[in-house]
């Protein structure tokens, strides 16, 4: 069992879900609301968590959509209050964990959710009144279990970020066994989400050497094991490393992300049916090439250091080798060939760019993108 105290308490091991009762006791939960989705329930993964809870009283909300919405947050808050819950357990991918964070805000703070959005200046309005949250991820991608933020589509259609250290889960139980049944397509898409987190936060301009080291190690683990995990869902070693890479990407992205996520967040708001991790995979090559010209990228040899972690030979000062390696990996994983294959059209570009320029990740990119830069990255990703 690897227990890590960094941003929160993390237990990473096969069978870690069995620690749920003691973590509920430690965090003061007597009647938690378990937040999940219908797919996790249907796959039998939710039952593993409920079995671990044993006789502890609890309620379940399984209506999490693929992209969390304020409407779903309200539905879950209704269950939370009606059942007299005093804490939250998120069992699922990033959507369930983010929805639980939205519930934590809405159940204890007045007004519409947008009041607390980062770009609306709402982060300081989130108080310690939020209930405790335990995160049990069932995918290896978003890293939301060790992140202080959540992404929710609010009532006006915007896909907004909510960030506060009060939203950090009190415990993260990382059990690779819960990911063994994940289909190949979802394994690939969520795995590329983890890799994108490691790469993009390593490129972000903020100074945070520990985060950089965590990101590089996470990139090396993810790059070395994503194909194995996708080919053989029962590969326990590969699943362990992918879960670690996912956690490490989110541990590191406390320092910031960049244009990949600005574009993915915006396009995910324009079309909520698109998978966030897949979008990150599509945008990574174009953003890598765009970022190559940033002084911090060149002076600190960040592209070359990522190439080394990925096992790529030689120097890559212009980002071509790393970008092409990502494109080739996407193809080997069976991901779409580009945005066009996902149904994105050029007439959506202006709206996507509007959202990207307003996104909380826009200003932490190592090179500040203009409207024309974003349009070029979109075209290159088609």
N, C-alpha and C positions, 0 to 999 in steps of 0.2 A: 504494500500500500504506500503510495507516494503522497504525503500530506504537505502542501505548500502554503505558507502564509505570506502572501505578497500583496494583493489587493483585497483579497478575501480568503476564507478558508476553502481549500480545494482538495478533494479526494479523488485521485485518478487510479482506478484499478478495475479489473473485472469483478463484478459483484458489488460495486460501490453503492448501488441503489439500496442495499440492505441497511445502510446507515441512516435511512430516513427517520426512523423513530427517535434515535438519539439526537439527531440534528433538530428535530421539532422541539424536543425537550430543551436543548441548549439555547434555542432562539426564542423560546417562550410561546410556542404555538400549541394551543389545546384543541383547536378546531380549524384546521386549514381548509382553504378552497384550493382544490387541485385544478389548475388551468391546463387544458390540453386541446387536441383537435380530434375530429372524427376518425381521421386516418390512423393516428396513433392508437386510438381505442380499438379500431377494427383489426389492426395488426397484432393485437395482444400485448403491446409494449406497456400500455397504461396499466394493465392488470399486474404486471411485475411490480410497479410502484405501489399500487393499492395493496397487493399482498404484503409488501414490505411494511406498510403502515399498520397492518394487523388490526387491532381493535381500536386504534385511535380514531375518534369521531372526525368526519370530514365530509365535504361536499365536492361535487365535480361539475365543472363547466367545460364542455367539449365542443363549443361553437367557434373556436378560433379560425378565422379565414386565413388563406395563404398569405395575404398581406393584411396585418391587423388594422382594424378600423375603429374609429371612435364609437360607432354604433355597437360593435361587438364588445367594446370596453363597457359601455352602459349596461348591456345585457349581463355581463359577468358581475358587474357591481351590484346589480339587482339580486343575483344569487348570493353574493358575498354577504350582503346586508340581511337578506331574508333568512339565511341559514345561521346567522350570528357568528360568522367566521372571524378569526383574529390573526390570520396570516395566510400566506400564499405559497403553494408549491407548483412550479411550472414544469410540466413533463412534456417535452416535445422539442421541435426545432426552434429557431430564432423567433418565429412568429408567436408561438405560445409564450416564450419567455418575455418578448416585448409586450405582448398583450397583458401579461401579469404585471409588468411595470406600469402600464397605463392604468390598470385597475388600482394599483397601489396609490397612484396620484389621485384618481377620480374618487376613490372611496373615502378619502380623507381631506380633500381640498375642494373648495367651492368653484363654480364657474365652468365654462367650457374648457376642454383639454388644451386648445391652442393657447390659452392664457399662460401655460407652463412650457411652451415650446422654446427651444434655444434661440432661434432667430427672432423671436418676439421678446427676447429679454426675460424669459420666464424661469430660467434655471434657478435664480436665487429665491423664487417663490415656492419652490419645492422644499418642504420642511421635514424634520425628523418624525413628524406625525405618521409618515407612511408605515404600513404594516411590514413585518419581516417577510423576506422572500427567500425560498430555497429553489435553486435551479437544477433540474435533472435533464440535460440535453439528450436528445435521441438522434441527432445528426451531428456530423463533425464538419462544421462550416462557419456559423455565424459568430461563435464565441460569446454570445450574449450572456452566458452564465458568469462571465468575469468582466462584464462591461457595465459602466455607469449609465449607459444610454439606452434608448429605445426608439424605434421608428414606427410611427402610427399615421395612417391616413385619417386626417381630421374631417369634420363634416363638410368643409368647403372644398374638399378634393385634394388639398395639398398633402404631400407626404413629408411629415415634419419629424425632426429629431428632438428628443427630450433627454436632457443630461443633468444628472445630479449624483453626487456620491451617496446620497440617501437611497438611490435606486439600486445600488450595488447589492446583488444577492448576498445574504449572510452566509450562505454555504453553496458550494457548487459540487455536486456529486457526478463525476464523470465516469460512467460505466460503459466501456466499449461493447459489452455484451448487448446493450440495448440497440446498437447499430448493426448487428449482424444480419438482420433481415432487410436492411435498406436496399431498395432496387438499384441496379447499376447506374441508371440515369441520374437518380437523386444523389447517389454517392459521388458521382463525378461533379455535379453542379455544386453541391455543398462543399466538396473538397476544394474546388477552384475558388470558392468564396474564402476559405481559409488561406489559400495561397495568395489571393489578392490582398487580403488584410496584411499578411506578412510583408509582401513586396511594397505595398503602397505606404504603409506606416514607416517602413525603412527609408523610403524616399522623402517623406514629409520633412519640412525644414526645421522643426523644433529640435532643440538640443536635449537628448535623453539617451545617453549611451547604454544604460541597462535595457531600455526598450529596444534599442537597435540590436543588441546581442540576442535578446529573446526572439526578435523577428527573424533574424538570420537563421537561428537554429530551427525555428518553426518552419521556415521556408525549406530548409534542407530535409526535414522530416516529411513534410507534405509532398515535396517534389519526388522523393525517393519511394513513397508508398501509395500515392493516389491511384496509380494504374493497377497495382496489386489489389487494393481494396475494391476497385471497380470490377476487376475481372473475377475475383473470388470474394464474395460477401462474407464468407465464413473464415477468412484469413484473420485470426485474432491478433496477430502481431501488427499487421497493416492497419487494422481498425484502431488499435491502441495508439499507434503513431499519428494517425489522422486526427484522433480526438485530441492528442497533445498539440498538434499543429494548429488546430482550431482554437484551443485555449490560448496558445502562445500569441496567435495573431491578435486576439482581443486584449490580452495582457499588454501587448505593445501598442495597440492603436489608441491608447489613452493619450499619446503624444499627437495624434491627428492623422487624418487620411488625406484625400485629395480628389483630383478630377475624375478618377474611376468612380468613386462613390457619389460625387456630385451628379454625374450623368446617370448612374444607376438609380439613385434615389428619385431623380426627376422623372426619368422614363417609367419607373415603377409606379409613380403617381399618375402619369398619363395613361398607362395600361397596367392596372394592378394584377393582371393574369400572368405577367412575365416574371420569371423566377430571378430573384436578386443575384444569386450566385452565378447563374448563367450570364446575366448582363455584365457582371464584373469581368468574367472571362472574355467576353466579347470586346470590352473597352480596354483591357489591359495593354494589348500591343500598341495601340495608337497613343495611349498616355505614356507608355515607356519611351516611345520615340520623341514625344513632345517634351518630356521631362529631361531628356538627355542633355539639353542645352543649359539647364539650370546650373549656376556657379557651384552650388553646394553638391550637386551630383558629380561634377567634374573634379572639384577640388578634393573631395573625400572619396573619389573612386567608387561611388555607390553602385553603379551598374556592374563594374568589374567584381565587386564583392558579392553581389547577388549571383552573378554568373558562376563564381566559384562555388557558392552554396548549392547551385543547381547542377554542378558537375560539368559545366560547359567549358571548352578549351579556349585559351587565348584571351585577348583584350576586347572589350566591347564599349568603347567610349561613346559611341553614338546610339547605342541601344538596339542595334539591328539584330544581333545574335540572340539577345534575351527576348525581344519581341517575337522573332520567328520561332524560337523554342516554345513560347507560350502558345502561339497559333498551332504549331505542330502537335503539342500536347492536347489542346482542345479537340483537334481532329481525331487523335488516337482514342480519346475518351468518348467519342461519338456525340460531342456537343454540336450545336448548330454552326454552320460555316460563317455566320455573321448576323447582323441585325435584320437584314432583309428576310432571311430564312425564319426569323421569329415574328414576322408580320409588321415590322417597323417600316414606315414610309417617310419620304422626304418632307411631306407636308406637315409632319409632326415636329420637325427640327426646331422651329422658332420657339414653340412651347416648351420643348425639352431644354433648350438653352436658357430660357427665362428661369426655369426651376433650378438649373445647375448654378447659375450665377447667384441665386439667393440661398443656396444650400450651405449648411454649416461646415461642410468639408471643403468648400471652394477656396477659402483663404489659407488653408494649411498645406496646399500643394506647393512643391518646391519652386514652381514657376507659375506666376499668376496668369490664368488664362483669360483671354478676351472673348467676346462673342464670336468673332471670326475664328479664333482658335478652337472653340467648342464645336462650331459648325464643321471645321476641317476634321476634327476627331470623330464626329458622328459619321461623316462621309467615309472616312477611312475604315470605320467599323462595320459598314454595311455589307 
